[in-house]
Amino acid sequence: MARSPLLQLTGISLTFGGEPVFDGLDLVVHPGDRVALVGRNGSGKSTLMKVMAGLVEPDRGSVIVPPGHSVGYMEQDPVMTGYATLGDWAASGLEPGEQYRVERAGEGLKFDPARGVETASGGERRRAALARLMAEAPNLMLLDEPTNHLDIEAIGWLERELSATRKSFVVISHDRAFLRALARATLWIDRGQVRRQDKGFDAFETWRDTVWAEEDLARHKLDRKIKEEARWAVEGISARRTRNQGRVRALQALRAERAAQIRRQGTADMALASGPKSGRKVIEVQGLSKTFGEDPLLRDFSMTIMRGDRVALVGPNGVGKTTLLNLLLGRMEPDTGNVTLGTGLEIAYFDQARAALDPDQTLWDALTNAPGLRVSGQSDQVMVRGQPKHVVGYLKEFLFDERQARAPVRSLSGGEKARLLLARLMAQPCNLLVLDEPTNDLDVETLDLLQELLDDFDGTVLLVSHDRDFLDRVATATVAMEGDGRATVYAGGWSDYRAQRGETTTETVEKPKPKKDKAKAAQVQKAGLSFTEKHRLEALPEEMERLETEIGKLEALLADPQLFTREPVKFRKATEALVERQTKLSAAEEEWLTLAEKAEETT
C-alpha cells in the first residue's frame, strides 16, 4: 500500500531577479524519510527548504501538506520580540506542562533557557531555535545547518535524538559524519535540478561523480556531433551541393540544445602561499597554566609542535580552545609556564567569528584594504603569492561573479563569507596556518579542496573544529580539552583519539581520498584494471584533447568558403585529415568509456 506523503511540491518555479533557482520542480517527502539535502553553496538548498516550510512563495507550483500533518522549520535568525528569555520563546508553541521538553533539549544542546533574549548571542539563538523544533516534534522537521555553533558533545546528542525519533526530517549540513550516521536518502541540488537517491550519504560522492562523468561524456559527444554537422554544412557550400534543409535545421537544434546546457560551477581555485621555511621546532610549551576567576582552563600543559604538524584542538564550547590558541601564538600571557615560538614564523589566521570582515565594506575593498595584499600604487590589484592579480579575476577564482565585487560583505551567505576569508588567507605567505572553525558553511566540494590544500601545505597547521570527518582527514595530533584544566595530547585525528581513550564508536570514518586529477579519467577508480589498461586510461584524456585541438584547427581552415575553389588540393587533404582525426577521436572515446566502465564494475 502506497504511503501518503507528508509534503508534496509540484511544478515549483522560483526566480530571484535573474536565472531561475528552480523550474518545474517536483518533490515528495514520505513518513519515515531521513533525507540529506546537499549541493554547492548558493545552489538553493536553504531557499528550497524555506519553500518546503511555506516561508517563501514560489512563482508557480503548489506546496501541499495534507491535513493532520505538521511541518516545522529551524529558523536561522529567529525573531524573539516580546519574549524575555530564550526558554520563553522556545516553549511558546507548546501545551501547558510540556515546557520540560525545552529544558531537556537545552541540556543536550548546551543553551540556558533562562538567558535573556537581549543578551543572547547568535549561536545561542540558533540553539534555542533548534531546541524549539526538537521540543515541538512536528511530523516533518526541516533542519538547516543544525550542527553550526554546536560542539562535538552537542552534535552527538542531536545525532542520537534524530536516530531515535520516528519523525521524518530533511537536513542540510556540512558535517559528513553527521549525514553518514543519519541519512537514508539524499536530495542533490545541482543547477536548478533536484535529484533523489534512496541511499545514505555514504553513496553520494560516487553517485555525483558518476552523474558528472556521464554528463561530460554526453556533452563531449554532442560537441562532436555539432562539429561533424557543421563540417558537412561547410563542405556542402564549398562543393556547391544543394543542402538538406532538414539537416541544417537539425544542426541549429543541436546548437540550441548545447547553448541551453548549464555549466557546472567549478571549485574555488585555492592554493596556499607558502612563506619561507620556519625552524624545525615551531612551538614549545612547558608547564602552561591559565585560570579565569576560579575556573582553571589549563593546568600544567606541555607539548612540542614541529614543522609540518597538523594539530587539532577539540573539546566542548567554552572549554578554552581559542584561549589555548592565543596562548600558543603568544597573544596571551599564561599564569605560569613558558611558550617558546620558533624562528622565522609567518602566521595566517582564519577567524571563526569572521571578525576580520567589515560588513559595510565591499568585497573589492575587503581585498584591497587587507594588510599586505594591496599592490603599491594600484587600486585594482592585489598581491597573490608574489604576483599581482586584478581584484575581479581573483574573486572569480573563489567563485564570486563580477557583480558581487562591489556588493557589501553583509549581503554574503555564511559560505560566501568563509570563501572570502579564505581568499584573503590564501594570498598571504605563511608557514603557520591557524584555522578556527574553518569548515562552517562550506560545501562538500570546497571542504575536499581545503583538505587537499592542507595536505600539500609544507608549513604547520593549528586547527579548531567540531567536524569529526574533517579532523580525521587532516589532523596528525589532537589536543583534547576535557574541562577542569585537563588537556591531553593524542596521536592522530578524532577517531584515533576516541580509540586511544578506549571509547567505542559506531561512526563510519572515511579515510582521505586521493586527489582528483582534473582530467576526464579522474571520475573513475582504476582498481581491477591491468597495468597496461590503467596506463591507457590515464593517457587517453591527453590524447583526446590533442585530437580535439587538431580537429579545431582543421575546422577553422575549412570554414573558409573560398578554400575549395582557391586551393582544391589543400581542401581535399584537410578534409581527409579531419575525417581521420574524428575517427580516431571517436575510437579513443569509446576505448575510454569501455575502460572506465570496467574500472567501475570492479570497485
ROVOKOL-461478 format. One record per residue (C-alpha): residue in one letter; x, y, z. Coordinates in steps of 0.1 Angstrom, whole numbers, padded with zeros to 4 digits, always signed. Layout:
REM ROVOKOL-461478
AXYZ
...
END
This chain:
REM ROVOKOL-461478
M+0000+0000+0000
A+0014+0034-0010
R+0023+0058+0018
S+0005+0091+0018
P+0031+0119+0016
L+0039+0144+0044
L+0048+0171+0019
Q+0044+0174-0018
L+0059+0200-0041
T+0045+0201-0077
G+0057+0222-0106
I+0077+0246-0084
S+0093+0275-0103
L+0111+0304-0085
T+0132+0333-0098
F+0150+0359-0078
G+0155+0387-0104
G+0177+0366-0128
E+0182+0330-0136
P+0156+0306-0122
V+0165+0290-0090
F+0141+0261-0097
D+0119+0254-0127
G+0092+0227-0128
L+0105+0211-0096
D+0085+0181-0082
L+0094+0167-0048
V+0077+0143-0023
V+0086+0136+0014
H+0071+0105+0029
P+0067+0093+0065
G+0099+0078+0078
D+0121+0097+0054
R+0155+0108+0067
V+0169+0129+0039
A+0202+0148+0034
L+0198+0179+0013
V+0231+0186-0004
G+0245+0209-0031
R+0270+0236-0037
N+0270+0269-0017
G+0244+0291-0035
S+0227+0262-0052
G+0194+0270-0034
K+0193+0245-0006
S+0181+0269+0021
T+0157+0285-0004
L+0142+0251-0012
M+0138+0244+0025
K+0120+0277+0030
V+0097+0268+0001
M+0090+0235+0018
A+0083+0253+0051
G+0059+0278+0034
L+0082+0307+0042
V+0090+0315+0005
E+0062+0317-0020
P+0071+0301-0054
D+0063+0320-0087
R+0044+0289-0098
G+0035+0255-0085
S+0020+0242-0053
V+0032+0231-0018
I+0008+0206-0002
V+0008+0195+0034
P-0021+0170+0039
P-0045+0176+0068
G-0033+0162+0101
H+0004+0166+0093
S+0027+0193+0105
V+0060+0208+0092
G+0085+0226+0114
Y+0115+0247+0103
M+0145+0255+0123
E+0148+0293+0119
Q+0183+0307+0112
D+0176+0342+0126
P+0145+0338+0149
V+0125+0369+0158
M+0121+0369+0196
T+0105+0402+0201
G+0081+0402+0231
Y+0099+0374+0249
A+0121+0378+0280
T+0142+0347+0278
L+0152+0321+0252
G+0132+0295+0271
D+0100+0316+0270
W+0103+0319+0232
A+0113+0282+0226
A+0083+0270+0247
S+0057+0294+0233
G+0042+0268+0209
L+0039+0240+0235
E+0009+0230+0255
P+0010+0238+0293
G+0030+0212+0311
E+0053+0204+0281
Q+0079+0231+0288
Y+0102+0203+0302
R+0109+0193+0266
V+0127+0226+0260
E+0147+0222+0292
R+0157+0187+0281
A+0167+0199+0247
G+0185+0228+0263
E+0207+0204+0284
G+0216+0184+0253
L+0223+0214+0231
K+0240+0234+0259
F+0220+0265+0260
D+0205+0282+0290
P+0167+0287+0287
A+0169+0314+0313
R+0193+0335+0291
G+0178+0369+0283
V+0168+0374+0247
E+0186+0408+0245
T+0219+0394+0257
A+0219+0361+0238
S+0245+0356+0210
G+0236+0345+0175
G+0248+0310+0183
E+0226+0308+0214
R+0196+0320+0194
R+0202+0293+0168
R+0204+0266+0196
A+0171+0279+0210
A+0155+0276+0176
L+0168+0240+0173
A+0155+0232+0209
R+0121+0246+0200
L+0119+0224+0169
M+0130+0193+0188
A+0105+0200+0216
E+0076+0206+0192
A+0084+0174+0173
P+0064+0181+0141
N+0057+0152+0117
L+0084+0167+0094
M+0114+0186+0107
L+0134+0209+0084
L+0169+0214+0097
D+0191+0240+0081
E+0227+0236+0093
P+0217+0224+0128
T+0253+0215+0137
N+0267+0250+0133
H+0275+0265+0167
L+0273+0231+0184
D+0303+0214+0199
I+0310+0177+0194
E+0292+0166+0225
A+0260+0185+0215
I+0263+0172+0179
G+0264+0137+0194
W+0233+0144+0215
L+0214+0157+0184
E+0226+0127+0164
R+0212+0103+0190
E+0179+0121+0192
L+0174+0121+0155
S+0184+0085+0153
A+0158+0075+0178
T+0129+0097+0166
R+0101+0083+0145
K+0096+0117+0129
S+0107+0125+0094
F+0134+0151+0087
V+0153+0168+0059
V+0187+0182+0070
I+0212+0205+0054
S+0247+0201+0069
H+0284+0203+0060
D+0292+0176+0087
R+0297+0144+0067
A+0299+0122+0098
F+0265+0136+0109
L+0250+0129+0075
R+0265+0095+0072
A+0251+0085+0106
L+0215+0097+0099
A+0206+0100+0062
R+0187+0072+0044
A+0182+0092+0012
T+0199+0121-0005
L+0184+0151-0023
W+0210+0167-0045
I+0205+0202-0059
D+0226+0209-0090
R+0220+0239-0113
G+0183+0241-0105
Q+0176+0204-0108
V+0169+0182-0078
R+0178+0146-0080
R+0170+0119-0054
Q+0188+0088-0045
D+0174+0064-0019
K+0207+0056-0004
G+0226+0071+0025
F+0251+0100+0023
D+0280+0074+0020
A+0269+0068-0016
F+0266+0105-0025
E+0300+0113-0038
T+0302+0082-0060
W+0268+0090-0074
R+0277+0126-0080
D+0309+0117-0098
T+0291+0091-0119
V+0265+0116-0130
W+0291+0142-0138
A+0312+0117-0158
E+0282+0107-0178
E+0272+0143-0184
D+0308+0152-0195
L+0308+0123-0220
A+0273+0132-0233
R+0284+0168-0237
H+0316+0157-0255
K+0296+0136-0279
L+0271+0164-0286
D+0300+0188-0293
R+0315+0162-0317
K+0282+0158-0335
I+0277+0195-0338
K+0312+0198-0353
E+0305+0170-0378
E+0273+0185-0389
A+0289+0220-0392
R+0317+0205-0413
W+0290+0189-0436
A+0273+0223-0439
V+0306+0240-0449
E+0316+0213-0473
G+0281+0214-0489
I+0285+0251-0496
S+0321+0248-0508
A+0312+0220-0532
R+0282+0239-0544
R+0259+0210-0535
T+0223+0215-0526
R+0220+0215-0488
N+0194+0193-0470
Q+0174+0219-0452
G+0161+0194-0426
R+0197+0186-0417
V+0205+0223-0414
R+0176+0227-0391
A+0188+0197-0371
L+0222+0214-0367
Q+0205+0245-0354
A+0186+0224-0329
L+0218+0208-0317
R+0234+0241-0312
A+0204+0254-0293
E+0205+0223-0271
R+0242+0229-0264
A+0236+0265-0256
A+0209+0257-0231
Q+0231+0234-0211
I+0243+0250-0178
R+0279+0245-0170
R+0288+0232-0136
Q+0302+0256-0111
G+0339+0249-0106
T+0357+0245-0074
A+0375+0275-0058
D+0410+0279-0072
M+0426+0277-0038
A+0463+0275-0032
L+0483+0284-0001
A+0512+0308-0005
S+0540+0292+0015
G+0563+0315+0032
P+0600+0308+0039
K+0605+0276+0060
S+0602+0281+0097
G+0626+0265+0122
R+0622+0228+0128
K+0607+0234+0162
V+0576+0257+0157
I+0562+0260+0193
E+0574+0246+0226
V+0552+0247+0256
Q+0563+0238+0291
G+0541+0238+0323
L+0514+0261+0309
S+0486+0271+0332
K+0457+0296+0328
T+0428+0305+0351
F+0399+0329+0347
G+0383+0337+0380
E+0380+0304+0398
D+0378+0282+0367
P+0411+0266+0355
L+0412+0265+0317
L+0447+0249+0316
R+0469+0232+0342
D+0505+0221+0337
F+0502+0216+0299
S+0533+0208+0279
M+0538+0198+0242
T+0561+0204+0213
I+0548+0213+0178
M+0572+0205+0150
R+0573+0219+0114
G+0547+0201+0093
D+0525+0190+0122
R+0487+0194+0119
V+0474+0199+0155
A+0437+0198+0162
L+0422+0213+0194
V+0389+0197+0204
G+0365+0200+0233
P+0332+0214+0244
N+0322+0250+0237
G+0336+0273+0264
V+0364+0249+0275
G+0391+0273+0262
K+0402+0261+0228
T+0405+0296+0214
T+0423+0307+0246
L+0448+0279+0241
L+0453+0291+0205
N+0461+0326+0218
L+0485+0312+0244
L+0503+0291+0218
L+0507+0321+0195
G+0520+0344+0223
R+0489+0367+0220
M+0480+0360+0257
E+0502+0356+0287
P+0499+0324+0308
D+0497+0324+0346
T+0526+0300+0348
G+0548+0282+0323
N+0565+0292+0291
V+0557+0293+0254
T+0587+0295+0230
L+0580+0303+0194
G+0603+0290+0167
T+0623+0311+0143
G+0610+0326+0111
L+0573+0322+0117
E+0548+0339+0094
I+0513+0334+0107
A+0480+0335+0089
Y+0448+0333+0110
F+0412+0322+0100
D+0388+0337+0125
Q+0356+0316+0133
A+0337+0348+0141
R+0345+0363+0106
A+0356+0394+0126
A+0382+0402+0101
L+0355+0412+0076
D+0338+0446+0078
P+0301+0440+0068
D+0299+0475+0053
Q+0329+0471+0031
T+0325+0458-0005
L+0342+0426-0015
W+0366+0447-0036
D+0376+0468-0005
A+0378+0437+0017
L+0407+0425-0005
T+0424+0457-0015
N+0424+0471+0021
A+0437+0438+0037
P+0472+0442+0052
G+0499+0432+0028
L+0477+0425-0002
R+0475+0458-0019
V+0499+0463-0048
S+0518+0495-0043
G+0502+0523-0064
Q+0474+0501-0078
S+0438+0503-0065
D+0425+0474-0087
Q+0451+0448-0080
V+0461+0426-0051
M+0493+0407-0045
V+0487+0369-0046
R+0516+0346-0039
G+0540+0371-0051
Q+0522+0380-0083
P+0498+0410-0089
K+0462+0400-0098
H+0432+0420-0107
V+0407+0421-0079
V+0378+0408-0100
G+0399+0380-0115
Y+0410+0368-0081
L+0374+0369-0068
K+0363+0348-0097
E+0388+0321-0087
F+0368+0319-0054
L+0335+0316-0073
F+0323+0352-0070
D+0310+0369-0101
E+0318+0404-0113
R+0286+0419-0099
Q+0295+0408-0064
A+0328+0427-0064
R+0310+0459-0055
A+0284+0443-0032
P+0287+0447+0006
V+0301+0419+0026
R+0268+0418+0047
S+0250+0405+0015
L+0270+0373+0015
S+0259+0340+0028
G+0279+0322+0055
G+0296+0300+0030
E+0305+0330+0008
K+0320+0349+0038
A+0341+0318+0045
R+0353+0318+0009
L+0361+0355+0010
L+0382+0350+0042
L+0399+0320+0025
A+0407+0343-0005
R+0424+0367+0018
L+0442+0340+0037
M+0455+0322+0006
A+0470+0354-0008
Q+0494+0360+0022
P+0526+0339+0025
C+0527+0319+0057
N+0543+0289+0073
L+0520+0286+0103
L+0483+0284+0094
V+0457+0289+0122
L+0422+0278+0114
D+0395+0284+0140
E+0363+0266+0128
P+0371+0268+0091
T+0345+0242+0080
N+0313+0261+0090
D+0291+0268+0059
L+0315+0253+0034
D+0301+0228+0008
V+0315+0193+0004
E+0335+0202-0027
T+0352+0231-0011
L+0359+0211+0020
D+0376+0184-0002
L+0397+0212-0018
L+0406+0227+0016
Q+0417+0192+0028
E+0439+0187-0003
L+0453+0222+0002
L+0463+0214+0038
D+0478+0180+0026
D+0501+0199+0002
F+0509+0228+0026
D+0546+0225+0037
G+0541+0245+0068
T+0524+0238+0102
V+0486+0239+0109
L+0467+0246+0142
L+0431+0237+0138
V+0399+0241+0159
S+0369+0222+0146
H+0339+0202+0156
D+0337+0184+0122
R+0348+0149+0131
D+0353+0138+0095
F+0375+0168+0087
L+0395+0162+0119
D+0401+0126+0108
R+0412+0137+0073
V+0436+0164+0084
A+0449+0161+0120
T+0482+0143+0128
A+0478+0151+0166
T+0447+0160+0187
V+0447+0181+0219
A+0416+0171+0238
M+0405+0198+0263
E+0382+0180+0287
G+0374+0207+0313
D+0388+0214+0348
G+0421+0224+0332
R+0428+0190+0317
A+0444+0189+0282
T+0458+0157+0268
V+0477+0152+0235
Y+0467+0122+0214
A+0482+0109+0181
G+0460+0112+0150
G+0426+0126+0145
W+0392+0124+0162
S+0386+0086+0157
D+0422+0079+0168
Y+0417+0100+0199
R+0385+0081+0207
A+0402+0047+0202
Q+0431+0057+0224
R+0406+0065+0252
G+0390+0031+0248
E+0357+0046+0236
T+0337+0026+0211
T+0320+0044+0182
T+0295+0035+0155
E+0307+0063+0133
T+0320+0052+0099
V+0352+0071+0092
E+0360+0077+0056
K+0397+0080+0050
P+0410+0108+0029
K+0405+0102-0008
P+0434+0105-0032
K+0435+0138-0051
K+0413+0141-0081
D+0430+0146-0114
K+0413+0173-0134
A+0415+0150-0165
K+0384+0131-0176
A+0398+0098-0162
A+0396+0113-0128
Q+0359+0103-0124
V+0366+0066-0122
Q+0387+0043-0100
K+0413+0021-0116
A+0411-0009-0093
G+0408-0042-0112
L+0425-0030-0144
S+0457-0044-0157
F+0488-0022-0155
T+0486-0016-0193
E+0449-0007-0190
K+0455+0016-0161
H+0482+0034-0180
R+0460+0036-0211
L+0431+0050-0191
E+0453+0077-0177
A+0468+0086-0211
L+0436+0087-0231
P+0423+0121-0219
E+0455+0138-0231
E+0453+0120-0265
M+0416+0131-0269
E+0425+0167-0260
R+0453+0167-0287
L+0429+0153-0313
E+0403+0179-0304
T+0428+0206-0308
E+0439+0193-0342
I+0402+0190-0353
G+0395+0226-0342
K+0424+0239-0363
L+0413+0219-0394
E+0377+0230-0390
A+0388+0266-0388
L+0408+0261-0420
L+0378+0245-0438
A+0355+0273-0426
D+0369+0295-0453
P+0343+0293-0481
Q+0368+0302-0508
L+0393+0274-0499
F+0377+0248-0522
T+0380+0269-0553
R+0413+0286-0544
E+0432+0256-0532
P+0414+0224-0541
V+0443+0201-0532
K+0447+0217-0498
F+0409+0215-0492
R+0409+0178-0501
K+0439+0170-0478
A+0424+0190-0449
T+0391+0172-0453
E+0407+0138-0453
A+0428+0147-0422
L+0397+0160-0404
V+0378+0127-0411
E+0408+0107-0400
R+0412+0126-0367
Q+0374+0125-0360
T+0375+0087-0365
K+0405+0084-0341
L+0387+0107-0315
S+0356+0085-0317
A+0377+0054-0312
A+0396+0069-0283
E+0363+0080-0266
E+0348+0045-0269
E+0380+0030-0255
W+0380+0054-0226
L+0343+0046-0219
T+0350+0009-0220
L+0379+0011-0196
A+0360+0035-0173
E+0331+0011-0171
K+0354-0018-0164
A+0370+0001-0136
E+0336+0009-0121
E+0325-0027-0123
T+0355-0039-0103
T+0353-0013-0075
END
